[in-house]
């Protein structure tokens, strides 16, 4: 199990979301944190940076994995129209 941490920007965006969507995103992030190396259908590595994208409906969660500290750090939570 990886520890989940959020950047300030990710927390602000997450806080503004409706509760049901926030809960869905949190559940998906916790699912990935439980076993990040398992097969997750909506998880893809990003090409230009050492990060991953998790798709939750129309929302995207960008995160990094730090194996040394067993940390999953959520960098951004954004709508798919906002780009990367």
One Martini backbone bead per residue (centre of mass of N, CA, C, O) as a GRO file, in nm:
protein
   84
    1UNK     BB    1   0.093   0.038   0.025
    2UNK     BB    2   0.039   0.360  -0.056
    3UNK     BB    3   0.084   0.684   0.005
    4UNK     BB    4  -0.131   0.966   0.001
    5UNK     BB    5  -0.070   1.269  -0.181
    6UNK     BB    6  -0.127   1.628  -0.210
    7UNK     BB    7  -0.147   1.897  -0.370
    8UNK     BB    8  -0.274   2.204  -0.351
    9UNK     BB    9  -0.416   2.204  -0.629
   10UNK     BB   10  -0.563   1.931  -0.595
   11UNK     BB   11  -0.724   2.008  -0.341
   12UNK     BB   12  -0.883   2.246  -0.457
   13UNK     BB   13  -1.026   2.093  -0.683
   14UNK     BB   14  -1.152   1.868  -0.507
   15UNK     BB   15  -1.323   2.060  -0.323
   16UNK     BB   16  -1.511   2.173  -0.575
   17UNK     BB   17  -1.641   1.914  -0.596
   18UNK     BB   18  -1.863   1.697  -0.594
   19UNK     BB   19  -1.902   1.450  -0.372
   20UNK     BB   20  -1.939   1.204  -0.565
   21UNK     BB   21  -1.683   1.262  -0.734
   22UNK     BB   22  -1.477   1.271  -0.505
   23UNK     BB   23  -1.529   0.977  -0.415
   24UNK     BB   24  -1.451   0.841  -0.681
   25UNK     BB   25  -1.161   0.946  -0.696
   26UNK     BB   26  -1.065   0.837  -0.423
   27UNK     BB   27  -1.120   0.538  -0.483
   28UNK     BB   28  -0.928   0.512  -0.729
   29UNK     BB   29  -0.669   0.600  -0.587
   30UNK     BB   30  -0.680   0.376  -0.368
   31UNK     BB   31  -0.668   0.140  -0.566
   32UNK     BB   32  -0.387   0.208  -0.678
   33UNK     BB   33  -0.234   0.222  -0.400
   34UNK     BB   34  -0.266  -0.079  -0.326
   35UNK     BB   35  -0.180  -0.158  -0.656
   36UNK     BB   36   0.017  -0.008  -0.896
   37UNK     BB   37   0.114  -0.289  -1.066
   38UNK     BB   38  -0.145  -0.339  -1.164
   39UNK     BB   39  -0.418  -0.374  -1.362
   40UNK     BB   40  -0.543  -0.066  -1.508
   41UNK     BB   41  -0.761   0.052  -1.748
   42UNK     BB   42  -0.726   0.388  -1.661
   43UNK     BB   43  -0.404   0.356  -1.689
   44UNK     BB   44  -0.135   0.586  -1.784
   45UNK     BB   45   0.150   0.676  -1.913
   46UNK     BB   46   0.349   0.941  -1.952
   47UNK     BB   47   0.576   1.056  -2.183
   48UNK     BB   48   0.739   1.329  -2.081
   49UNK     BB   49   0.690   1.208  -1.793
   50UNK     BB   50   0.707   1.070  -1.455
   51UNK     BB   51   0.385   0.976  -1.502
   52UNK     BB   52   0.028   0.950  -1.444
   53UNK     BB   53  -0.299   0.850  -1.576
   54UNK     BB   54  -0.631   0.890  -1.444
   55UNK     BB   55  -0.949   0.778  -1.531
   56UNK     BB   56  -1.261   0.965  -1.427
   57UNK     BB   57  -1.433   0.996  -1.660
   58UNK     BB   58  -1.392   1.346  -1.721
   59UNK     BB   59  -1.149   1.292  -1.532
   60UNK     BB   60  -0.811   1.375  -1.421
   61UNK     BB   61  -0.525   1.201  -1.275
   62UNK     BB   62  -0.215   1.320  -1.171
   63UNK     BB   63   0.074   1.105  -1.101
   64UNK     BB   64   0.319   0.985  -0.870
   65UNK     BB   65   0.580   0.747  -0.810
   66UNK     BB   66   0.744   0.654  -0.493
   67UNK     BB   67   0.921   0.383  -0.401
   68UNK     BB   68   1.104   0.462  -0.160
   69UNK     BB   69   0.836   0.596   0.005
   70UNK     BB   70   0.560   0.490  -0.070
   71UNK     BB   71   0.438   0.717  -0.289
   72UNK     BB   72   0.137   0.889  -0.388
   73UNK     BB   73   0.137   1.178  -0.599
   74UNK     BB   74  -0.091   1.426  -0.644
   75UNK     BB   75  -0.091   1.686  -0.882
   76UNK     BB   76  -0.372   1.653  -1.053
   77UNK     BB   77  -0.711   1.779  -1.104
   78UNK     BB   78  -0.898   1.734  -1.415
   79UNK     BB   79  -1.046   1.818  -1.681
   80UNK     BB   80  -1.026   1.711  -2.007
   81UNK     BB   81  -1.031   2.016  -2.129
   82UNK     BB   82  -0.757   2.129  -1.983
   83UNK     BB   83  -0.539   1.937  -2.009
   84UNK     BB   84  -0.166   1.889  -1.964
   0.00000   0.00000   0.00000
